[in-house]
């Protein structure tokens, strides 16, 4: 029997992401590396994750429909984060950095499923 993650056991519906097993390598100057690393950090990503996203978003077969779904998913994530924080902020309470990080991770982990759920609901109407 395959080993399940804690999230799979708890929810029964969370699936593991595909394992990234292939690599590519490029050579950069120190300056190029530093500039790309700074850009990645501004996006709150590691250089590897940022480069992965940039490469995949610029592939020739990336369809407009995929881009629309990606944008919709990001908007759903923003909405989820806003709804999760607005009540506390409107009361004048402060969010601790740890709280915000937890919320951000929760949104990142669930926004795609929520976006698909919203699209499915809208298509039924």
Buried (B, 14 or more C-beta within 10 A) or exposed (E): EEEEEEEBEEEEEBEEEEEEEEEEEEEEEEEEEEEBBEBBEEEEBEBEEBBBBBEEEEEEEEEEEEEEBBEBBEEBBEBBBEEBBEEEEEEEEEEEEEEBEEBBEEBEEBBBBBBBEBBEEEEEE
